[in-house]
């Protein structure tokens, strides 16, 4: 049984078609199996691709759900940190733990890392992609 499960996961990762017939590839803004960081603040949904966050290496100060948010991709840990920015100013320097010159920021608790676009967009079709 474990062998069959591993095969299904491997198939899911490398083929564009959905593994489960209940999922349709409707939103073509990203490739179906693109892995994203998806998050929401209130009813505002945003997804970020790894390519996008690697291209924007400086902290990205954005507004999601009427909240100031700062995103920072950590090259060492290959992870996207997403934090509430309640400092009242743009963040220019931040580390993996959310520590800034203005103190430590709280993480956005709704971030889902490594979700396939086809799945995320099926549940949250209102998602904005790679918001600056």
C-alpha positions as CSV (number, residue, x, y, z in Angstrom):
1,X,0.0,0.0,0.0
2,X,2.8,2.4,0.8
3,X,4.4,1.7,-2.6
4,X,1.1,2.6,-4.4
5,X,0.8,5.8,-2.3
6,X,4.4,6.9,-3.2
7,X,3.7,6.3,-6.9
8,X,0.5,8.4,-6.7
9,X,2.5,11.3,-5.1
10,X,5.3,11.0,-7.6
11,X,2.7,11.0,-10.5
12,X,1.0,14.0,-9.0
13,X,4.2,16.0,-8.9
14,X,5.4,15.4,-12.4
15,X,2.3,15.3,-14.6
16,X,0.1,18.3,-15.5
17,X,-3.2,16.4,-15.4
18,X,-5.0,16.2,-12.0
19,X,-4.5,12.9,-10.2
20,X,-8.1,13.0,-8.9
21,X,-11.0,13.3,-11.4
22,X,-12.8,15.7,-9.1
23,X,-10.3,18.5,-9.7
24,X,-10.4,20.5,-12.9
25,X,-7.7,22.8,-14.2
26,X,-9.8,25.9,-14.6
27,X,-7.4,28.8,-13.7
28,X,-4.6,28.9,-16.2
29,X,-2.7,32.0,-14.8
30,X,-0.1,29.5,-13.5
31,X,0.9,26.0,-14.6
32,X,-1.3,23.5,-12.9
33,X,1.4,22.0,-10.7
34,X,3.2,25.2,-9.9
35,X,3.9,25.2,-6.1
36,X,2.9,28.3,-4.4
37,X,2.7,30.0,-1.0
38,X,-1.0,30.8,-0.5
39,X,-2.3,33.0,2.2
40,X,-5.3,35.0,3.2
41,X,-6.0,37.9,5.4
42,X,-9.7,38.1,6.0
43,X,-11.3,37.4,2.6
44,X,-8.3,38.6,0.5
45,X,-6.4,35.6,-1.0
46,X,-3.0,35.9,-2.6
47,X,-0.6,33.3,-4.0
48,X,3.2,33.7,-4.5
49,X,5.4,31.6,-6.7
50,X,9.0,30.8,-5.9
51,X,10.3,32.4,-9.1
52,X,8.6,35.7,-8.2
53,X,9.8,35.8,-4.6
54,X,13.4,34.9,-5.7
55,X,13.3,37.8,-8.2
56,X,12.2,40.2,-5.5
57,X,14.9,39.6,-2.9
58,X,14.4,42.8,-0.9
59,X,11.5,42.7,1.5
60,X,8.2,43.2,-0.2
61,X,5.8,45.5,1.6
62,X,2.3,44.8,0.4
63,X,-1.3,45.3,1.5
64,X,-3.4,42.1,1.9
65,X,-6.9,42.3,3.5
66,X,-6.4,46.0,4.4
67,X,-3.3,44.9,6.5
68,X,0.3,46.0,5.9
69,X,2.3,42.8,5.2
70,X,6.0,42.2,4.6
71,X,7.2,39.2,2.7
72,X,10.8,38.1,2.6
73,X,12.3,35.0,0.9
74,X,15.1,33.5,2.9
75,X,17.7,32.0,0.5
76,X,19.4,29.9,3.2
77,X,16.2,28.1,4.4
78,X,14.4,28.5,1.0
79,X,11.3,29.7,2.7
80,X,9.0,32.7,2.4
81,X,8.4,34.6,5.6
82,X,5.1,36.5,5.7
83,X,4.6,38.9,8.6
84,X,2.2,41.5,9.8
85,X,3.8,45.0,9.6
86,X,2.3,47.1,12.3
87,X,5.3,49.5,12.5
88,X,3.7,52.2,10.3
89,X,6.6,52.2,7.9
90,X,8.0,50.0,5.1
91,X,10.4,47.3,6.3
92,X,13.8,47.4,4.6
93,X,15.7,44.7,6.6
94,X,14.2,41.5,8.0
95,X,15.4,38.1,8.8
96,X,13.9,34.6,8.7
97,X,12.4,35.0,12.2
98,X,10.7,38.4,11.5
99,X,13.2,40.4,13.4
100,X,13.6,44.0,12.1
101,X,15.1,47.3,13.2
102,X,11.7,48.0,14.6
103,X,11.3,44.8,16.6
104,X,10.0,41.3,15.9
105,X,6.9,41.1,13.6
106,X,4.2,38.5,14.0
107,X,3.8,35.8,11.3
108,X,0.7,35.7,9.2
109,X,-0.8,32.5,10.5
110,X,-2.7,31.4,7.3
111,X,0.3,30.8,5.0
112,X,0.2,27.4,3.2
113,X,3.6,26.5,1.7
114,X,4.1,24.1,-1.2
115,X,0.5,24.0,-2.4
116,X,-0.2,23.0,-6.0
117,X,-1.8,25.9,-7.9
118,X,-4.5,23.6,-9.3
119,X,-5.6,22.7,-5.8
120,X,-5.3,26.2,-4.3
121,X,-7.1,27.9,-7.1
122,X,-9.9,25.3,-7.0
123,X,-10.6,26.2,-3.4
124,X,-9.9,29.9,-3.7
125,X,-10.6,31.1,-7.2
126,X,-10.6,34.7,-6.1
127,X,-6.9,34.5,-5.4
128,X,-4.6,37.3,-6.7
129,X,-1.2,36.1,-8.0
130,X,2.2,37.6,-7.0
131,X,0.9,40.9,-5.6
132,X,3.3,43.7,-5.1
